[in-house]
Amino acid sequence: MSGLLVREMTLADCERVAEIRVGGWQTAYRGIVPQSYLDTMSVSEDAERRRTHFLGGSADVVNLVAEQDGEIVGWACHGPYRDGEVRTAELELYALYVAPESYGVGVGRALIEESVRRCTAAGHARMYLWVLKENARARRFYERSDFRPDGAEEPFEVDGVEVPEVRYVRDLTG
């Protein structure tokens, strides 16, 4: 994608990242997550959470944004794998969201490639991620990006409805 820049996120990016994340949930999870939850998502509340995480976050957590012609069109975040509340030496892609109007043009690919590049350069052997089991579009994307389901599954509850997640892994050694 011409003119696409992937860079580290700044505090000033939090509002736009929140817009992308909320829009991503409301678009990608329609029919998967209860509509009542999607309808009450707030960009301003999410932006405040982004700022809090950004300011108080660990140096091990990397936030990246994709910028096209000066506008942020995607966000990815990775860091230590979370096993419950415990952080491990493994890595996890925590989030990858693309503005719905930029789906299918390489933004997600650029973000995931930069995350993988950084994790590989740091000497990590694998990267994990969790994806909603019913999110077929995202699962196809991750599979095209060389992630594979490893059989692990976890319950994830949204507004009292169980929405299971499956774990994917990508080998970074070869």
N, C-alpha and C positions, 0 to 999 in steps of 0.2 A: 504494500500500500504506500503510494508516494506521499511524502511529506509527513509520515507518521513518526513521532518521537516518543520513545519510552524513557521515562526518567523517574527519579525518586519523587515521591509525593511530598508536598510542603503543607504547612498548616493552612495556608490560604486556599488549598485545594479541597478542604474538607466539605464545604457546602456542595460543590459540584459532584464529588464522590458520593455524597449522600443522595443526591438526585439520581445518579446512575444506579446506585444500589437499590433504592426504593422502586425506581422504574423497572429495574431488572426483576425484582421480586414480583411486582404487579403484572409483568408481562410473562415471564418464564414460568411462574408458579401458578398461573390461573388454571383452575381445574384440578390442581394438585393440593394446594394449601387452601384452607377455608377462605372464601371470599370475604367474610366478615373481618378476618385478620388483615388481608391485603388492603381493604378499604380504609382501615384505620391507621395504616402506616403513615408516618409523618417525616417529611424531609428535614424539618427543623430539629426534631428530636434525634433523628439519625445523625445529622450534622454535629450536634452537640456530643453524641457518643463518639463519633469519629475524632473530634477535637480532643476529648478526654483520653481516648486510646492513644492518639498520636502524641500528646504531651506527656502521658504517664507510661507510655509503652516501653518495652524492652528494646535494647539495642539489637537484639537477635531477630526482631520482627522487621521485615522489609515491606514497605508499601510502595508500589509502583503505579504510575499513571501513564496512560497512552494519550498523547496529544496530537490532534490533527488540525493543522492551520490555526494554532493557538487556542483551540478548544479541547478540553479534556473529554475523551470519548470512552475511556475504560479505566478500570482499576483492578489491581491484583495485590494480594497480600500473602506472604509466606513467612514461616518461622519454625521454631521447634515443634515437633509433633506433640499433640495434647492427648495424653492417655488419662482421661478424666480431667482432673485438675492438675495433674503432674505433667511437666514439660520433659521431654526425653531428648536424646541426642539425634533422633531421626528428624526428618523435615516434613512439614505439611504445607500444602497450598491451602490457606484458610479461605480465600475468596478470590473469585474472578468474575467481574461484572463488566458488561459492555452496554453502552447506551443503546436502547432498542433500535433506534434509527441507524445504528452502525453495525448491526448484526450482519455476519456473512461477508465482511470485506477485509478481514485479516487482523482486526484489532485484538481479538482474543488470542489468536495465534502469536502475535508479536509479544503480548504480555506473558503468555506461558513460556515462550522460548527464552525470554529474558530471565524469568524466574528460574527456569531449569539451568540456564547458563551460569547464573550466579551461584546456585547450589552446587553444581558440578565443579565450578572453579574453587569453591570452598572445600572440596574433597568429600562431599557427602555421597553415599552409595545409593540412596533411594529417596524418593519423595512420595508422600501419601496425599490423598485428598478424600473428602466425603462429598457425595452427591446424592440428591434425592433419587430414590429408586425409580420413581415414575417420570423423572425428567429425561426423557429419551433424547432430546436434542443435545443437552449437555453431555450425556453419556457418550453419544456418538462423537462429539467434539473431543472429549478426553481420550477416547480410543484412537482417534486419528492423530492425537498428540502422544501416542505410545504409552498411555496409561492403561492398565488392565485391572479388572475387578479381582480382588484376592479372596473373595468369599466372606469377608467380614460384613456384618450388617448391624446397625444400631437403630433403636427406636428414636424418633424425634417427634416431639409433641407440639402442635400448634393449635391454639384455641381449643384444647381438649380432643383434638383429632390426631391419631398417630399417622405420621408421614415418615416411613422408614428411609434411612440413608444406607448406601452401600459404599464401601471403601475401595478406592483404586490405588494402585501403586505403579511407579515408573522407576525402572532401574537406571541409574545415572552413571554406571561404570563402563558401559560398553557401547 
